[in-house]
Amino acid sequence: MADERRKDGTYAVSLQELLKNVTYRATREIAKLAISGVTSDSRAVTAGTLFVAVAGTAVDGHDYIDDAVRRGCAGVVLEKGRRLKTRALPLAIEVADSREALGLIAAAFWQEPARQMTMIGITGTNGKTTSAYLLEELIRQAGGRPGVIGTVNYRYGGKVLPAAHTTPPPETLQRLLREMADSGVTHVIMEVSSHALEQKRVAGLVFDVALFTNLSRDHLDFHGDMEAYYASKKRLFTEYLKPGGSAVVVDALAGDPWGGRLLTELAGGRGEKAPAILRCGLGEGAVALRSAREELSGMVLELHTHQGAMTIHSPLVGAFNVRNLLGVVAVAGALGYGPEAIAAGLQGASGAPGRLERIPSATGIEVFVDYAHTPDALENILRTLRQLARGRLIVVFGCGGDRDQGKRPQMGAIAGHLADVAVVTSDNPRSEEPGAIMAAIEQGLRATGMARRSLAMLQSHPAWQGYEVIPSRKAAIRAAIWHANPGDIVAICGKGHEDYQIVGKSRLFFDDRLVAREMLAMVRW
């Protein structure tokens, strides 16, 4: 046996086994060396651990090799050509790319658990989380045992774990997959972020089905431009999709050129390894929308699929959720589920928390909380609610600090065009001055001709439009609801499911939904 599982659930694995999929050069013989753990964090090193030095965006793991050696590591994986000022290493293993090596080594250490389950990867700017929740419910209703790794949390078999990253680093990811496989999970639904693809956190994995939801402006502080952002997303389909797997691409519902481009580029593949390409959208395709009826309580979709006509009843609303549902239907078909199982699984699936989540109210004021923190997502939410509003549409939103600054005036302009009243507030300012962030949003609002007015004035003149700036997020939410009239819709955007606010380096408890509920309980009409 190449490895031995201990009574405490840990492993001792031969280094030779760990490196079976890695091209490397070692400074000494490794055949008899056993490894008790794998990490890229020198603080987690104990005797017998293999330390993998990875260059990150903020720190370089090669600078922490000395620390790993002091803590008793069995060996160090480092990138070829690195000149190190460090003490003699117990064992040096040189590789071309330590990020990729870390993923492959972690997968081998945990005995490649993904191979025991059906793997579903979801990528895109928006819709990943909602699609994951819908698929989870569908698979559960059909008798499967799903596990989910995503933005809100990691969950399987009744366990719910906090999510520090949408897609966790390889050591965490592979250990989590091992736990899922051992607990009987049949299908893993993973939100695969562009950061994870760029940083090769999913190295060592292959997916049976991959879903592309859409692409719009986000994370340009990391990627630089849309071309690089798209290239990262595309990797899920070109580098991590199982030979003969299924590529599901949502296209042609909102004029998004990226889905069509991905379809064209994937269609260039040939041979047995080429994926089955499933297009979702209007007109023809694996899943094509024929009609949609919508109201605040939900919608009914009439679809044409390769399995025949299908009717989907869903409690979700909005054109963006039509796209999410089309992608989920196509993924479910690729997994082998029939029309009846798909329709039954989606009928009661309410989607993700904090995604157009209605806050119950007896006031006549409709309040929704949503995660929309990109221009495209904010526009989608406001267009949907604009069509459903009987009164005014009021939006409360901000933008995160230390992130793409170019989207701030864009989001202000979207609010100015689509909302009657905009309340600009703080989001997660991080290290930035909140006032500077809000001022950039104001530029976009003013460019639409929207004037700054007090909320009391706007309440007493329902035909007027305008915006107000309230730095305190709690005060902003309270004021928006207090000054709303019956029939108005209040959309609180930007944080959704998050129950914290990041100010400086502090993570403070804050939940938009809780504040909204408390305020609605105080309103009397």
C-alpha positions in Angstrom: 0.0 0.0 0.0 1.3 3.5 -0.9 -0.5 5.0 2.0 -1.9 4.1 5.4 -5.0 5.6 7.0 -4.6 6.0 10.7 -7.2 5.6 13.4 -7.6 9.4 13.8 -8.4 9.8 10.1 -5.1 11.1 9.1 -2.8 9.6 6.5 0.8 8.6 6.1 1.5 8.7 2.4 4.6 7.8 0.4 6.2 10.8 -1.2 6.6 8.8 -4.4 2.8 8.3 -4.5 2.2 12.0 -3.9 4.4 13.0 -6.8 3.0 10.5 -9.3 1.4 13.2 -11.5 4.1 15.8 -11.0 7.2 16.5 -13.1 9.9 17.2 -10.6 13.6 17.0 -9.7 14.5 15.9 -6.1 17.8 16.5 -4.3 17.8 13.0 -2.8 16.1 9.6 -3.0 12.4 9.7 -2.0 11.3 6.1 -2.3 11.1 5.4 1.4 9.9 8.8 2.7 6.4 9.0 4.2 4.5 12.3 4.4 1.9 13.0 7.1 0.5 16.3 5.7 0.7 18.8 2.8 0.4 22.5 3.2 1.4 25.8 1.6 1.2 27.6 5.0 4.4 27.4 7.0 2.5 28.0 10.2 0.7 24.7 9.7 3.9 22.6 9.3 4.6 19.9 11.8 7.1 17.0 11.7 6.6 15.0 8.6 4.7 17.7 6.6 5.5 18.5 3.0 5.7 22.2 2.5 4.8 23.6 -0.9 6.1 27.1 -1.5 3.6 29.1 -3.6 4.0 32.7 -4.7 0.7 34.5 -3.8 -0.6 37.9 -4.7 0.5 39.4 -1.3 3.2 37.1 0.0 5.6 34.5 -1.5 5.8 31.1 0.2 9.4 30.8 -0.9 10.1 33.5 1.8 8.8 31.2 4.5 10.9 28.1 3.7 13.1 28.8 6.7 10.1 28.8 9.0 8.8 25.5 7.5 12.3 23.9 8.1 12.4 25.1 11.7 9.0 23.5 12.3 10.2 20.1 11.1 9.0 19.8 7.5 10.0 16.6 5.7 10.7 18.4 2.5 10.0 21.5 0.4 8.5 21.8 -3.0 9.7 25.0 -4.7 9.8 26.5 -8.1 12.8 25.8 -10.4 15.3 28.6 -10.6 14.6 30.2 -7.2 17.7 31.4 -5.4 17.0 31.0 -1.8 18.8 32.5 1.2 17.9 29.7 3.5 19.4 27.0 5.7 20.1 23.5 4.2 16.8 21.8 3.3 16.0 18.3 4.4 14.8 17.7 0.8 14.2 20.0 -2.1 11.8 19.1 -4.9 11.9 21.4 -7.8 8.9 21.9 -10.1 8.0 24.3 -12.9 4.8 25.5 -11.2 4.3 25.1 -7.5 0.6 26.2 -7.7 -0.2 23.3 -10.0 2.0 20.9 -8.1 0.1 21.8 -4.8 -3.2 20.8 -6.3 -1.9 17.5 -7.8 -0.1 16.6 -4.5 -3.1 17.5 -2.3 -5.4 15.3 -4.5 -3.0 12.4 -4.3 -2.6 12.8 -0.5 -6.3 12.5 0.0 -6.6 9.6 -2.5 -8.3 11.6 -5.3 -11.7 11.7 -3.7 -13.3 13.5 -6.6 -13.1 10.3 -8.7 -15.6 8.7 -6.4 -18.3 11.3 -7.1 -19.9 13.1 -10.0 -18.3 16.6 -10.2 -20.3 19.6 -11.4 -18.4 22.9 -11.9 -20.2 26.3 -12.2 -18.4 29.5 -13.3 -19.6 32.9 -14.4 -19.8 36.4 -12.9 -23.4 36.1 -11.6 -25.7 33.1 -11.0 -23.2 30.6 -9.6 -24.7 30.5 -6.2 -28.3 30.4 -7.2 -27.6 27.7 -9.8 -25.8 25.6 -7.1 -28.7 25.8 -4.7 -31.2 24.9 -7.5 -29.1 21.9 -8.5 -28.6 20.8 -4.9 -32.4 20.7 -4.4 -33.0 19.0 -7.7 -30.5 16.2 -7.0 -31.7 15.7 -3.5 -35.4 15.5 -4.6 -34.3 12.9 -7.2 -32.7 10.7 -4.5 -29.0 11.8 -4.8 -26.8 13.0 -1.9 -25.4 16.4 -3.0 -22.5 18.3 -1.5 -21.9 22.0 -2.3 -18.7 24.1 -2.2 -19.6 27.7 -2.8 -19.8 31.4 -1.8 -22.3 31.1 1.0 -20.9 28.0 2.7 -19.7 24.4 2.2 -22.4 21.8 3.0 -23.1 18.1 2.8 -25.0 15.5 4.7 -26.5 18.0 7.2 -23.1 19.6 7.9 -22.6 23.3 7.1 -19.1 24.8 7.2 -18.2 28.5 6.8 -16.7 29.5 3.4 -13.6 31.7 3.6 -13.3 31.4 -0.3 -15.8 30.6 -3.0 -13.4 27.9 -4.1 -11.0 27.0 -1.2 -7.3 26.4 -1.6 -6.2 22.9 -2.7 -5.3 21.5 0.8 -8.7 22.5 2.1 -10.6 21.6 -1.0 -9.2 18.0 -1.3 -9.7 17.3 2.4 -13.3 18.5 2.1 -13.8 16.3 -0.9 -12.4 13.4 1.0 -14.9 14.0 3.8 -17.7 14.3 1.3 -16.8 11.0 -0.4 -16.5 9.2 2.9 -19.9 10.4 4.0 -21.6 9.1 0.9 -22.0 12.2 -1.2 -22.9 11.3 -4.8 -22.7 14.7 -6.5 -20.4 17.6 -5.8 -21.6 21.0 -7.0 -18.7 23.5 -7.0 -18.7 27.2 -7.7 -15.4 27.7 -9.5 -14.2 31.3 -9.3 -12.0 33.0 -11.8 -9.4 33.5 -9.0 -9.4 29.8 -8.4 -8.9 29.0 -12.0 -6.2 31.6 -12.4 -4.4 30.3 -9.3 -4.9 26.7 -10.2 -6.7 25.8 -6.9 -8.6 23.1 -8.9 -5.5 21.4 -10.2 -6.0 17.7 -9.7 -9.7 17.8 -10.4 -11.8 17.0 -13.5 -15.5 17.8 -13.9 -18.1 15.7 -15.4 -20.2 18.8 -16.3 -19.2 22.4 -16.4 -21.7 25.3 -16.6 -21.0 28.9 -17.8 -23.7 31.3 -16.5 -22.5 34.6 -17.9 -19.7 37.2 -17.9 -19.8 40.8 -17.0 -17.6 43.4 -15.3 -16.1 42.2 -12.0 -12.7 41.5 -10.4 -10.8 43.7 -12.9 -8.6 44.8 -10.0 -7.3 41.2 -10.2 -7.5 40.3 -13.9 -6.8 43.7 -15.4 -9.3 43.5 -18.3 -12.2 41.5 -19.6 -10.1 39.4 -22.0 -8.0 38.1 -19.1 -11.1 37.5 -17.0 -12.8 35.5 -19.8 -9.6 33.5 -20.4 -9.6 32.5 -16.7 -13.3 31.3 -16.9 -12.6 29.4 -20.1 -10.0 27.2 -18.4 -12.8 25.3 -16.6 -13.8 23.9 -20.0 -10.5 23.5 -21.7 -8.3 22.3 -18.8 -10.6 20.8 -16.1 -13.5 19.2 -18.0 -13.4 15.4 -18.2 -12.8 13.9 -21.7 -16.2 13.5 -23.3 -17.8 15.6 -20.5 -20.6 18.1 -20.9 -20.1 21.9 -21.4 -23.3 23.8 -20.7 -23.3 27.4 -21.9 -26.0 30.0 -21.3 -26.2 32.3 -24.3 -28.3 34.8 -26.2 -30.7 36.0 -23.5 -29.2 39.4 -22.6 -26.9 40.2 -25.6 -23.9 38.8 -23.6 -21.2 38.2 -26.3 -19.1 35.9 -24.0 -21.4 32.9 -24.0 -21.6 32.9 -27.8 -17.8 33.2 -28.0 -17.2 30.4 -25.7 -19.6 28.2 -27.7 -17.7 29.0 -30.9 -14.3 28.3 -29.4 -15.4 25.1 -27.7 -16.9 23.9 -31.0 -13.4 23.8 -32.5 -12.6 20.7 -30.4 -12.6 17.4 -32.2 -12.3 13.7 -31.3 -13.4 11.6 -28.4 -12.1 14.0 -25.8 -14.2 16.9 -27.2 -17.0 17.9 -24.8 -20.7 17.6 -25.5 -21.7 21.2 -26.0 -25.1 22.2 -24.7 -26.4 25.7 -25.5 -29.2 27.3 -23.5 -31.1 30.4 -24.6 -33.6 31.6 -27.1 -34.3 29.8 -30.4 -32.6 26.5 -30.8 -30.3 24.6 -28.4 -30.2 21.9 -25.9 -32.6 24.0 -23.8 -34.5 26.7 -25.5 -37.0 29.1 -23.9 -40.4 29.3 -25.6 -42.2 31.5 -23.2 -42.1 32.9 -19.6 -44.9 34.2 -17.4 -43.8 36.1 -14.4 -45.2 37.8 -11.2 -43.9 38.6 -7.7 -44.9 35.1 -6.6 -42.8 33.3 -9.2 -42.8 32.3 -12.9 -43.7 29.5 -15.3 -41.3 28.6 -18.2 -42.2 26.7 -21.3 -39.1 25.0 -22.7 -38.1 22.9 -25.6 -35.3 20.5 -24.8 -33.6 17.5 -26.4 -35.8 15.4 -24.1 -39.0 17.1 -25.5 -41.2 19.9 -24.2 -40.9 20.8 -20.5 -42.8 23.1 -18.2 -41.0 24.6 -15.2 -42.8 26.2 -12.2 -40.4 28.2 -10.1 -40.8 30.5 -7.1 -37.9 32.6 -8.5 -38.5 35.8 -10.5 -36.4 37.9 -13.0 -34.8 37.4 -16.4 -31.5 36.6 -14.8 -33.2 33.7 -13.0 -34.7 32.5 -16.3 -31.1 32.2 -17.4 -30.1 30.4 -14.2 -33.0 27.9 -14.6 -32.1 27.2 -18.3 -28.6 26.3 -17.3 -29.7 24.1 -14.4 -32.2 22.2 -16.7 -29.4 21.6 -19.2 -27.0 20.4 -16.4 -29.6 18.1 -15.0 -30.3 16.6 -18.5 -26.5 16.0 -18.9 -26.5 14.2 -15.6 -29.2 11.9 -16.9 -32.3 13.3 -15.1 -35.6 13.1 -17.1 -38.2 15.9 -17.5 -40.4 14.8 -14.6 -37.5 14.7 -12.1 -36.2 18.1 -13.3 -39.6 19.8 -13.1 -40.3 18.2 -9.6 -36.9 19.2 -8.3 -37.2 22.8 -9.4 -40.8 23.5 -8.4 -40.0 24.2 -4.7 -36.4 25.2 -5.1 -36.2 28.8 -3.8 -32.6 29.5 -4.7 -29.9 31.0 -2.6 -30.2 33.1 0.6 -29.6 36.8 -0.1 -30.4 36.4 -3.8 -33.6 38.5 -4.4 -34.7 37.3 -0.9 -38.0 38.8 0.1 -38.2 40.0 3.7 -41.7 39.2 5.1 -43.8 42.3 5.8 -47.4 43.2 6.6 -46.8 46.9 5.8 -47.5 46.9 2.1 -43.8 47.7 1.5 -42.0 45.0 -0.4 -38.4 44.6 0.7 -35.8 42.4 -1.1 -32.2 41.8 -0.2 -29.7 40.8 -2.9 -26.0 40.2 -3.3 -25.8 42.3 -6.5 -22.4 44.0 -6.3 -21.5 44.3 -10.0 -23.0 46.7 -12.6 -24.7 43.8 -14.5 -26.2 42.2 -11.4 -27.5 45.6 -10.1 -29.1 46.3 -13.5 -30.7 42.8 -13.6 -32.2 43.2 -10.1 -33.5 46.7 -10.8 -35.0 45.9 -14.2 -36.8 42.9 -12.6 -38.2 44.9 -9.7 -39.0 47.9 -11.9 -41.5 45.7 -13.9 -43.1 44.3 -10.7 -43.3 47.6 -8.7 -46.8 49.1 -8.1 -45.2 52.2 -6.5 -41.7 53.5 -6.4 -38.5 51.5 -6.7 -36.0 52.4 -3.9 -32.5 51.0 -3.9 -29.9 51.0 -1.1 -26.4 50.1 -2.2 -22.7 50.9 -2.1 -19.5 49.4 -3.5 -16.7 47.5 -1.8 -13.3 49.1 -1.1 -10.0 47.8 -2.4 -11.8 46.5 -5.5 -12.4 47.6 -9.1 -13.0 51.4 -8.8 -14.3 51.8 -12.4 -17.6 50.1 -11.6 -18.6 52.7 -9.0 -19.9 55.4 -11.3 -21.3 52.7 -13.6 -23.4 51.4 -10.7 -24.5 54.9 -9.8 -25.6 55.5 -13.4 -27.6 52.2 -13.4 -29.4 53.2 -10.2 -30.1 56.7 -11.6 -31.6 55.3 -14.7 -33.7 52.5 -13.2 -34.6 53.5 -9.6 -36.9 56.3 -8.4 -34.9 56.7 -5.2 -31.3 55.7 -4.5 -29.7 55.6 -1.1 -25.9 55.4 -1.4 -24.2 53.9 1.6 -21.2 52.0 2.8 -20.6 48.3 1.7 -17.3 46.7 2.8 -15.0 49.7 2.7 -11.9 47.7 3.8 -8.9 50.0 3.8 -10.5 52.7 1.7 -12.2 55.9 3.0 -16.0 55.2 2.6 -16.7 58.8 1.6 -14.4 58.5 -1.4 -16.2 55.4 -2.6 -19.6 57.0 -2.2 -18.4 60.1 -4.0 -17.5 58.0 -7.0 -21.0 56.4 -7.0 -22.5 59.9 -6.8 -20.7 60.9 -10.0 -22.7 58.2 -11.9 -26.0 59.3 -10.3 -25.5 63.0 -11.1 -24.6 62.1 -14.7 -28.2 60.8 -15.1 -29.7 64.0 -14.0 -30.8 62.6 -10.6 -30.7 65.3 -7.9 -29.8 64.9 -4.2 -32.8 65.3 -2.0 -33.8 64.3 1.5 -35.8 61.1 1.9 -38.6 62.9 3.8 -39.1 65.2 0.8 -39.1 62.2 -1.6 -41.7 60.5 0.6 -44.0 63.4 0.6 -43.7 63.9 -3.2 -44.0 60.3 -4.6 -43.7 61.6 -8.2 -40.2 63.0 -7.5 -36.9 61.2 -8.1 -33.7 61.7 -6.2 -30.9 60.2 -4.2 -29.5 60.6 -0.7 -26.1 59.6 0.8 -26.2 58.0 4.3 -22.8 56.5 5.2 -24.1 54.2 8.0 -25.5 51.1 6.3 -27.9 50.5 9.2 -29.2 54.0 9.1 -29.5 53.9 5.3 -31.6 50.7 5.4 -33.8 52.0 8.2 -34.3 55.4 6.5 -35.2 53.8 3.1 -37.8 51.6 4.7 -39.2 54.3 7.1 -39.7 56.7 4.2 -41.2 54.1 1.8 -44.9 54.1 1.1 -47.2 51.0 0.8 -46.8 49.7 -2.8 -43.1 50.7 -2.9 -40.3 48.2 -3.4 -37.1 48.6 -1.4 -34.1 46.7 -2.8 -31.1 46.4 -0.5 -28.1 45.4 -2.7 -24.5 44.5 -2.4 -24.1 42.0 0.6 -27.0 39.5 0.3 -26.2 36.5 2.5 -23.2 38.1 4.2 -23.5 38.7 7.9 -20.6 41.0 8.3 -19.1 44.3 7.2 -15.3 44.7 6.6 -14.1 48.1 7.9 -10.3 48.4 7.8 -9.0 45.0 9.0 -12.0 44.4 11.2 -14.9 42.1 10.3 -17.9 43.4 12.1 -21.3 41.6 12.5 -23.9 43.1 10.2 -26.8 41.5 8.4 -29.0 43.5 5.9 -31.8 41.0 6.4 -31.9 41.4 10.2 -31.8 45.2 10.0 -34.7 45.2 7.4 -36.8 42.8 9.6 -36.3 45.0 12.7 -37.3 48.1 10.7 -40.3 46.6 9.1 -41.6 45.6 12.6 -41.5 49.3 13.6 -43.4 50.6 10.5 -47.1 51.1 10.9 -49.5 52.2 8.3 
